């Protein structure tokens, strides 16, 4: 029940953040928008945890891993995706982000000694096949120009950074570190790393005061970051990096629903097939067939 609630919350929140990221694309440089997002998120989370007495003190080595996590997830990952939004649409970004299930499975084997189960492999294959069908026209029907390829490359790089952050979060939780505390530290380090990049590159700070930009910014900071990453990394600790990453397969469905309502997305036959495959993969991942109890030896003899 708890895993299902965490899973559903993660899907619904992160499925809506792709549209919110499009509201951040404009006059404000991508790295500045990323800095604003995680400066707000880390500050808010640190204050809440400190005020409630839940901020956990961790040692220097764990802080170094939080720094690494912040650089991978809350800096590189989002810098890539915010920048890619200039070249490809948010729906395609969410599709490419679904590759996290593959990256997590591979990195789990490399860094955590995990094994790829038959159930996970089947669910991932079915889900990724569904993703291809769902976005068949976007991926293959149109000519891929340089800008599109650059957008795809940025998304894959960002997704791999996200996957590395998953490995670090799993390491935190194995050591008994609190998810929210390590997230708060990592977000702070990610924001500071982004600030350093802004200063070194000479990027100017600007702010868009429109309702759409500010509304998207605070939604991404509070719900997309504080709540979304809290539920997702809690799920990583409970069911593992591979199974948790399967939530990313469902993000495009939420993103497409929003696109249908607000951006005029048109469903095709291949998209419907993709939807069915994705839901089938989801069932394979989480539905367990109850095993039949073995008869008692005495009952057999009788």
Legacy VTK file of the C-alpha trace (Angstrom):
# vtk DataFile Version 3.0
C-alpha trace
ASCII
DATASET POLYDATA
POINTS 302 float
0.000 0.000 0.000
2.776 2.424 0.946
4.819 1.527 -2.151
1.765 2.059 -4.352
1.114 5.495 -2.831
4.745 6.544 -3.279
4.717 5.239 -6.844
1.466 7.027 -7.795
2.547 10.306 -6.191
5.878 10.237 -8.029
4.224 9.526 -11.386
1.584 12.241 -11.041
3.998 14.924 -9.835
6.868 14.234 -12.188
4.493 13.608 -15.070
3.325 17.223 -14.771
6.761 18.808 -14.329
7.617 18.447 -18.038
4.969 20.999 -18.950
6.136 23.248 -16.108
9.689 23.134 -17.497
8.405 24.515 -20.805
7.177 27.549 -18.835
10.791 28.136 -17.757
12.062 28.285 -21.350
12.506 31.849 -22.523
14.653 34.856 -21.660
16.041 33.397 -18.405
19.137 31.218 -19.050
18.590 27.523 -18.300
21.312 27.384 -15.631
19.822 30.389 -13.825
16.363 28.766 -13.779
17.885 25.545 -12.419
19.707 27.542 -9.710
16.497 29.345 -8.699
14.628 26.036 -8.497
17.037 24.214 -6.212
18.016 27.236 -4.136
14.321 27.573 -3.237
13.814 23.819 -2.804
16.889 23.232 -0.629
16.252 26.318 1.510
12.640 25.342 2.125
13.467 21.714 2.882
16.348 22.564 5.222
14.186 25.037 7.176
11.312 22.547 7.518
13.591 19.707 8.627
15.498 21.913 11.061
12.308 23.367 12.545
10.749 19.911 12.967
13.933 18.427 14.437
14.236 15.918 11.576
17.430 17.254 9.976
19.935 14.434 10.374
23.597 15.138 11.016
25.809 13.115 8.683
29.576 12.643 8.551
32.029 14.261 6.152
32.180 11.271 3.810
28.391 11.212 3.470
28.443 14.955 2.744
30.885 14.274 -0.106
28.444 11.745 -1.547
25.646 14.325 -1.145
27.819 16.749 -3.110
28.267 14.149 -5.838
24.547 13.400 -5.817
23.753 17.110 -6.074
26.103 17.540 -9.024
24.584 14.538 -10.852
20.866 14.985 -10.113
20.252 18.593 -9.119
22.761 20.218 -11.455
23.823 18.209 -14.544
20.507 16.377 -14.946
18.309 19.460 -14.999
20.751 21.698 -16.821
20.651 19.156 -19.660
16.859 18.898 -19.710
16.207 22.633 -19.431
18.682 23.225 -22.272
17.201 20.410 -24.386
13.795 22.087 -24.191
15.098 24.645 -26.698
15.520 21.849 -29.282
12.812 19.239 -28.656
9.365 19.223 -27.048
8.640 18.211 -23.466
6.852 15.016 -24.514
9.939 13.674 -26.273
12.043 14.702 -23.275
9.854 12.604 -20.994
10.221 9.657 -23.392
14.005 9.834 -23.310
13.956 10.192 -19.532
12.243 6.787 -19.449
15.632 5.336 -20.369
16.394 5.711 -16.657
15.000 2.212 -16.162
17.758 0.837 -18.406
20.506 3.013 -16.914
19.405 2.135 -13.365
19.389 -1.588 -14.080
22.890 -1.444 -15.583
24.287 0.866 -12.889
22.657 -1.260 -10.178
24.645 -4.244 -11.432
27.881 -2.195 -11.686
27.741 -0.234 -8.435
25.361 -2.097 -6.106
25.860 -5.732 -7.075
22.186 -6.089 -7.947
20.890 -8.568 -10.488
18.456 -7.959 -13.321
15.448 -10.162 -12.607
13.388 -11.811 -15.328
10.317 -9.800 -14.241
12.194 -6.479 -14.435
13.729 -7.323 -17.807
10.334 -8.264 -19.291
8.589 -5.205 -17.820
11.334 -2.897 -19.056
11.309 -4.383 -22.555
7.522 -4.156 -22.840
7.484 -0.630 -21.431
10.238 0.673 -23.688
8.524 -0.946 -26.685
5.424 0.958 -25.672
7.401 4.186 -25.493
8.681 3.645 -29.044
5.136 3.028 -30.339
3.736 5.949 -28.377
6.187 8.366 -29.967
6.795 6.535 -33.253
6.038 9.561 -35.413
8.122 11.927 -33.298
11.079 9.549 -33.198
11.171 8.141 -36.729
8.667 9.761 -39.087
10.406 13.141 -39.213
13.919 13.877 -40.365
16.351 14.164 -37.480
18.229 17.439 -37.807
21.230 18.605 -35.813
19.110 20.477 -33.268
16.968 17.400 -32.585
20.010 15.175 -32.203
21.544 17.704 -29.791
18.335 17.704 -27.751
18.292 13.902 -27.648
21.955 13.783 -26.591
21.377 16.289 -23.784
18.390 14.289 -22.511
20.318 11.015 -22.458
23.252 12.673 -20.671
20.896 14.186 -18.107
19.140 10.852 -17.603
22.446 9.107 -16.936
23.273 11.766 -14.342
19.890 11.098 -12.729
20.657 7.363 -12.693
23.997 7.919 -10.959
22.146 9.946 -8.340
19.860 6.949 -7.802
22.868 4.806 -6.980
24.073 7.352 -4.441
20.628 7.614 -2.841
20.517 3.816 -2.502
23.944 3.996 -0.855
22.681 6.683 1.587
19.722 4.554 2.630
21.834 1.420 3.063
23.868 3.409 5.576
20.694 4.428 7.402
20.773 8.078 6.317
17.459 9.932 6.194
16.118 10.438 2.638
14.835 13.974 3.177
18.012 15.120 4.934
20.320 13.784 2.228
18.021 15.267 -0.435
18.189 18.667 1.274
21.988 18.626 1.421
22.266 17.354 -2.167
19.885 20.035 -3.475
21.908 22.702 -1.678
25.164 21.408 -3.165
23.523 21.167 -6.592
22.383 24.797 -6.363
25.850 25.945 -5.221
27.506 24.010 -8.063
25.116 25.662 -10.512
25.942 29.065 -9.005
29.654 28.390 -9.509
29.028 27.504 -13.169
27.010 30.708 -13.618
29.830 32.822 -12.160
32.589 31.071 -14.134
30.704 31.358 -17.434
29.747 34.971 -16.820
26.038 34.238 -17.223
23.835 37.157 -16.187
21.122 36.740 -13.566
17.696 37.662 -14.905
14.178 36.968 -13.686
10.910 36.616 -15.553
8.120 38.147 -13.466
5.259 36.674 -15.476
2.718 34.524 -13.651
3.518 31.509 -15.880
7.263 31.603 -15.163
6.982 32.214 -11.431
4.116 29.738 -11.071
6.117 27.071 -12.909
9.214 27.868 -10.831
7.502 27.446 -7.482
5.637 24.328 -8.632
8.927 22.765 -9.755
10.730 23.796 -6.557
8.084 22.675 -4.057
6.218 19.800 -5.669
8.612 18.687 -8.395
11.693 18.823 -6.132
10.861 18.678 -2.413
7.873 16.325 -2.650
8.691 14.477 -5.892
12.285 13.564 -5.063
11.306 12.695 -1.496
8.737 10.131 -2.645
10.918 8.799 -5.465
14.071 8.227 -3.407
11.952 6.691 -0.622
10.679 4.286 -3.285
14.283 3.546 -4.326
15.071 2.521 -0.761
11.968 0.299 -0.479
11.858 -1.545 -3.827
15.280 -0.941 -5.423
16.603 1.313 -8.165
15.432 -0.816 -11.096
11.809 -1.221 -10.023
11.536 2.409 -8.861
12.790 3.661 -12.218
9.867 1.937 -13.918
7.784 4.901 -12.732
9.561 6.891 -15.442
7.821 4.721 -18.054
4.487 6.244 -16.998
5.625 9.885 -16.985
4.977 10.323 -20.731
1.351 9.245 -20.258
0.741 12.073 -17.808
2.740 14.480 -19.971
0.709 13.447 -23.027
-2.588 13.902 -21.189
-1.582 17.459 -20.358
-0.398 17.992 -23.921
-3.746 16.714 -25.209
-5.620 19.225 -23.066
-3.393 22.268 -23.512
-1.217 21.712 -26.589
-3.568 19.876 -28.974
-1.750 16.519 -29.008
-3.460 14.092 -31.435
-3.570 10.377 -30.559
-2.631 7.976 -33.376
-3.039 4.193 -33.713
0.605 3.632 -32.776
0.141 5.859 -29.725
-2.812 3.758 -28.550
-0.759 0.561 -29.019
2.021 2.195 -27.005
-0.405 3.054 -24.216
-1.576 -0.578 -23.990
2.018 -1.875 -23.949
3.075 0.543 -21.202
0.145 -0.445 -18.988
0.888 -4.131 -19.675
4.501 -3.645 -18.633
3.309 -1.953 -15.476
1.140 -4.973 -14.623
4.062 -7.343 -15.275
6.273 -5.285 -12.947
3.927 -5.153 -9.963
1.262 -7.870 -10.254
2.189 -11.034 -8.405
0.353 -14.265 -9.106
-0.441 -15.857 -5.730
1.250 -19.214 -5.338
-0.963 -22.202 -4.652
-0.376 -23.672 -1.198
1.169 -27.105 -1.213
-1.076 -29.830 0.236
-0.120 -31.148 3.640
1.557 -34.590 3.466
-1.131 -36.114 5.666
-3.861 -34.771 3.414
-2.242 -36.493 0.444
-2.085 -39.810 2.303
-5.690 -39.542 3.395
LINES 1 303
302 0 1 2 3 4 5 6 7 8 9 10 11 12 13 14 15 16 17 18 19 20 21 22 23 24 25 26 27 28 29 30 31 32 33 34 35 36 37 38 39 40 41 42 43 44 45 46 47 48 49 50 51 52 53 54 55 56 57 58 59 60 61 62 63 64 65 66 67 68 69 70 71 72 73 74 75 76 77 78 79 80 81 82 83 84 85 86 87 88 89 90 91 92 93 94 95 96 97 98 99 100 101 102 103 104 105 106 107 108 109 110 111 112 113 114 115 116 117 118 119 120 121 122 123 124 125 126 127 128 129 130 131 132 133 134 135 136 137 138 139 140 141 142 143 144 145 146 147 148 149 150 151 152 153 154 155 156 157 158 159 160 161 162 163 164 165 166 167 168 169 170 171 172 173 174 175 176 177 178 179 180 181 182 183 184 185 186 187 188 189 190 191 192 193 194 195 196 197 198 199 200 201 202 203 204 205 206 207 208 209 210 211 212 213 214 215 216 217 218 219 220 221 222 223 224 225 226 227 228 229 230 231 232 233 234 235 236 237 238 239 240 241 242 243 244 245 246 247 248 249 250 251 252 253 254 255 256 257 258 259 260 261 262 263 264 265 266 267 268 269 270 271 272 273 274 275 276 277 278 279 280 281 282 283 284 285 286 287 288 289 290 291 292 293 294 295 296 297 298 299 300 301
